Amino acid sequence: MNVWQAMLLGAVQGATEFLPVSSSGHMLLIRRLIGIEAGMMFDVMMHVGTLVAVCVVFRRELIALFRPPFLRLGLVALASVPAGLAGVLLSDEIDKVFGGGQWLFITFALSAALVLATRRMAQARERRGMAGRDVGIAEAAAMGAAQAVALLPGLSRSAATTFGGIAAGAEREKAVSFAFVMSVPVILGSALLGAAGGLSGGAGALPTFVGAVTACAVGVPSAKLARFAIGRAASVPMAAYLIALSLLSLALNIV
């Protein structure tokens, strides 16, 4: 892998980690299209880059987790349990079944459906003048379960968790904010899980560094955009984009 390829992958990772379009699905699709093999070290550093980005954008919310009485921290811990267990127990099976990218046409389409359903729920609540709740135990549990399902490549984590929160009764902005805060343990866990599997087969020190920096630099504005776009009018073009990706993935399976 050269520096330009690393920059491309880093930009894609940073742009899609937070928008409801699935970073894992994009990375699989791009590697399938152009045949790039990066290695585990590169993948781990992509996670580190996006982790830094979410910490920058949501620093106030993250700092607030560690203020007494630590209720918010407990909710994040609760929401992280399902994905943590699924990642440890099922990661190999998920990779075997979905790692080749042949099911992306289904998971991209499911992400599109979640994006549109989230927007519809948010709009319906606003029309009725219904004020959603802050994230509590029920909302955190629903978002945690959705995050575990979103371990499937192509199924957007941000789309799934926000949908889970709003469906459970959370207000849109509260659900979106909590979805990003609860992504920190999962992104960190993904990096640690990848590192535990061994860091052999890298892309080289310079491409890896460039990829990680690019993922962080692109991830910051992407997270800011996603914070205000999810559940609103911007969801429609995102859903259309996901449908296009689904059709492309299906075409690749056929040919």
CORWO-V494851 format. One line per field, one symbol per residue. phi: phi as a letter, one per 30 degrees, with the letter a starting at -180 (. if undefined). burial: I if it has 16 or more other ideal C-beta (glycine too) atoms within 10 Angstrom, else O. A space follows every 10 residues. Layout:
phi = ???
burial = ???
This chain:
phi = .cdddddddd dddddcdcdd bidddddddd dddcicccjd eddddddddd dddddddcdd dddddcceci dddddddddd dedddddddb eddddddcdd idcddddddd dddddddddd ddddddddid dddddcdddd dddddddddd ddejcddddd ddedddddjd dedddddded dddddddddd dddddddjcd iccjddeddd ddddeddddd ddddddeccd iceddddddd dddddddddd ddddd
burial = IOIOIIIIII IIIIIIIIII IIIIIIIIII OOOOOIOIII IIIIIIIIII IIIIIOIIOO IIOOIOOOOO OIIOIIIOII IIIIOIIOOO IOOIOOOIOO IOIIIIIIII IIOIIIIIIO IIOOIOOOOO OIOOIOOOII IIIIIIIIII IIIIIIIIII IIIIIIIIII IIOIIIIIII IIIIIIIOII IOOIOOOOOO OIIIOOIIII IIIIIIIIII OIIOOIIOII IOOIIOOIIO IIIOIIOOII OOOOO
